[in-house]
Amino acid sequence: MGNIVPYLIVFGVSMLPIVELRGAIPYGAIYGLPLDITFILALLGSMVPVPFILWLFKPVLAWLKKLKFMHRFATWLENKGEKGAKKVRESKGISWALFVFVAIPLPGTGVWTGSMIATVLELPFKKAIWPILAGDITAGIIMLILSAAGVAIF
C-alpha cells in the first residue's frame, strides 16, 4: 500500500460537495492507486455526509436563514433542494427518481444534493438511504470505467 496520503486524499475528496466520488475516483486512477481500493474508499467517503444531511439539513438551514450574512446562501441551498425535489416529485417513483438523480455522474447530482432532495421531500431515513447508496455505487462504477479507460488511453 505504501504511502497512505493518496488514499486519505481519495477518502477526503469524496466527502466534498459537488466533487464527491466523481472527482475522487479519477484522482486515485491518475495517481496510480489500485482501482478497487480507490472505489471502496471513494464510496465510503462520499456516504459519510449523507446521514448528517438527512438528519440536519432542515434545522441547519432554518438556523442559517436567521443569520443575516448567511440568509442568501441558505435561501440558495433551499431553492436548490426544492428544484431537485420538484424534478423527483414529478416522476412516477420517488425512490427510482432519487436513484437516477444520484447515479448521474455530473457535478451537482450526487449524494449531497440527493440527500437535500430527500430531506425536502420528507422521505424517512430508511426510504432515502437505499436509493442514494445505489445511485452512488452506480455513479462510482461509471466513474471507475471512465477513469480506467482514461488512464489506459494516456
C-alpha positions in Angstrom: 0.0 0.0 0.0 3.0 2.3 0.5 2.2 6.0 1.1 -1.2 6.3 2.8 -1.6 10.0 1.9 -3.1 9.5 -1.6 -5.6 7.0 -0.1 -6.6 9.6 2.6 -7.0 12.2 -0.2 -9.3 9.9 -2.1 -11.4 9.4 1.0 -11.4 13.1 1.9 -12.1 14.4 -1.6 -15.1 12.1 -1.9 -16.7 13.8 1.1 -16.7 17.2 -0.5 -19.9 18.6 -2.1 -20.0 18.7 -5.9 -16.7 16.8 -6.2 -17.7 13.6 -4.3 -16.6 10.3 -5.7 -16.9 11.8 -9.2 -13.6 13.6 -8.5 -12.0 11.1 -6.1 -12.0 8.1 -8.4 -10.3 9.9 -11.3 -7.7 11.3 -8.7 -7.0 7.7 -7.5 -6.7 6.4 -11.1 -4.4 9.2 -12.1 -2.3 8.7 -9.0 -2.0 5.0 -9.9 -3.8 3.7 -6.9 -5.5 0.2 -7.2 -8.9 0.9 -8.6 -10.8 -1.5 -6.3 -9.4 0.2 -3.2 -10.0 3.7 -4.8 -13.6 2.7 -5.5 -14.2 1.5 -1.9 -12.6 4.5 -0.2 -14.4 6.9 -2.5 -17.8 5.2 -1.9 -17.3 5.1 1.9 -16.1 8.7 1.9 -19.0 10.0 -0.2 -21.6 8.3 2.0 -20.2 9.8 5.3 -22.1 13.1 5.0 -25.4 11.5 3.9 -26.8 10.7 7.4 -25.9 14.1 8.7 -27.5 15.8 5.7 -30.7 13.7 6.1 -31.0 14.5 9.8 -29.6 18.0 10.0 -30.3 19.8 6.7 -33.6 21.4 7.7 -32.6 22.5 11.2 -29.3 23.9 10.0 -31.0 25.6 7.1 -33.5 27.3 9.4 -30.7 28.4 11.7 -28.6 29.8 8.7 -31.6 31.7 7.5 -31.8 33.6 10.8 -28.2 34.8 10.3 -28.2 38.0 8.3 -24.9 37.2 6.5 -25.9 33.6 5.7 -29.6 34.2 4.7 -28.8 34.5 1.0 -26.7 31.3 0.9 -29.3 29.4 3.0 -32.1 30.5 0.6 -29.9 29.4 -2.4 -29.5 26.0 -0.8 -33.1 25.7 0.0 -34.0 26.6 -3.6 -31.5 24.0 -4.9 -33.1 21.3 -2.8 -36.6 22.4 -3.9 -35.7 22.5 -7.5 -34.3 18.9 -7.4 -37.3 17.8 -5.3 -39.7 19.2 -7.9 -38.0 17.1 -10.6 -38.1 14.0 -8.4 -41.8 14.6 -7.3 -42.9 14.8 -10.9 -41.6 11.3 -11.7 -43.6 8.2 -11.0 -41.4 6.5 -8.4 -39.7 8.8 -5.9 -37.1 6.2 -4.9 -36.3 5.4 -8.5 -36.0 9.1 -9.5 -33.8 9.7 -6.5 -31.6 6.8 -7.5 -31.3 8.0 -11.1 -30.6 11.6 -9.9 -27.7 10.5 -7.7 -26.4 7.9 -10.3 -25.8 10.5 -13.0 -22.1 11.3 -12.6 -22.3 15.1 -13.1 -21.4 17.8 -10.7 -24.5 18.7 -8.6 -26.3 15.4 -9.0 -24.6 13.4 -6.3 -25.3 12.3 -2.7 -25.2 15.8 -1.2 -27.9 17.2 -3.5 -29.8 13.8 -3.4 -29.8 13.9 0.4 -31.1 17.5 0.3 -33.8 16.5 -2.1 -34.8 13.5 0.2 -35.0 15.9 3.1 -37.1 18.4 1.3 -39.4 15.5 0.2 -39.5 14.5 3.9 -38.5 10.9 3.0 -37.9 8.8 6.0 -34.2 7.9 6.5 -34.7 4.2 5.5 -36.5 5.2 2.3 -33.8 7.8 1.4 -30.6 6.0 2.2 -31.0 3.0 -0.2 -31.6 4.9 -3.5 -28.9 7.3 -2.5 -26.4 4.5 -1.8 -27.4 2.6 -5.0 -27.1 5.8 -7.1 -23.7 6.5 -5.6 -22.5 2.9 -6.3 -23.7 3.3 -9.9 -22.0 6.7 -10.3 -18.9 5.2 -8.9 -18.9 2.3 -11.3 -19.4 4.7 -14.2 -16.5 6.9 -13.0 -14.4 3.8 -12.4 -14.9 2.7 -16.0 -14.3 6.1 -17.4 -11.2 6.6 -15.2 -9.7 3.2 -16.2 -10.3 4.0 -19.9 -8.8 7.4 -19.5 -5.7 6.1 -17.8 -5.4 3.3 -20.5 -5.6 5.9 -23.2 -3.0 8.2 -21.7 
